[in-house]
Amino acid sequence: MPGPESLLAAEGLWRSYSRAGSMVGANSGMTAVRDVSLDIAHGESLAIVGRSGSGKSTLARLLLAIERPDRGVVRFENQVISDLPEWRIRPLRRHIQAVFQDPGSSLDPCLRVGTIVAEPLAAHGMGNARDRRERVREVLDRVGITKGAEASFPDAFSGGERQRIAIARALAPGPRLIVLDEPVSSLDASVQSEIIDLLLDLRNDRGLALIMISHDLAVVRELCERAAVMHEGSLVEIGRTADVLARPEHPATQALLDASVAVSR
């Protein structure tokens, strides 16, 4: 059971799909997540790592209550959210935000940046129009997007700038937790470094809890205090990042380290 200090906790999560993609029982079809339990404390940073197809992105969707588990529960501040109807989860979403891999597809190209960043504020009825404009400018400043950007469309910005805008949108409602699904994998190395530095600053300055979904151990090493390794839907290893990477106990972790070394050569 999670401790009283847990911000988000998963207990015994299973998620399976049929070949056609519809949900089926946890003991048939393709099992994407197998009996996964983990938790994250307030202000902590946790990496969920694994190769493509290991189940880490499915786990992220379960933690965000975008998908529902076949079995098991997800708790946010000790409240079960995994079986709540959407109308009851919606007020909690201001506290649990997400940033996805490709900012080009996660930002609506038909909306101006100011509207995009204000979306979660409007959705949760936070402040009046003036308050929202001020909050939008505040978070855009915080992520390094220059004044006047609010009137532009996303395609006016580089990939790194679009990811900063996506992070600003996630920050706008003042969340306690941000789940980041491969947030730098589509960016050039120099831009990756800038985004990682930004996330480190946000974690340290604001006490945000972060869950980073990644296959990149270099990113995980810099950003996350703990690491959980996924392999074929199961959580096979978890511990302090430095310990997991220095003394891997599972072949899947060693394989990730070997791949990371090969890429860096």
ABEGO torsion letter per residue (X at the ends): XBBAABABBBBGBBBBBBAAGBBBBAABEBBABBGBBBBBBBGBBBBBBEBBGAGAAAAAAAAAGABBBABEBBBBGGBBAAABBAAAAAAAAAABBBBBABAAAABBAABBAAAAAAAAAAAAGBEBAAAAAAAAAAAAAAAGBBBGAAABBAAABBAAAAAAAAAAAAAAAGBABBBBBGAAAABBAAAAAAAAAAAAAAAAAAGBBBBBBBABAAAAAAABABBBBBBGGBBABBEBAAAAAABBABAAAAAAAAAAAAAAX
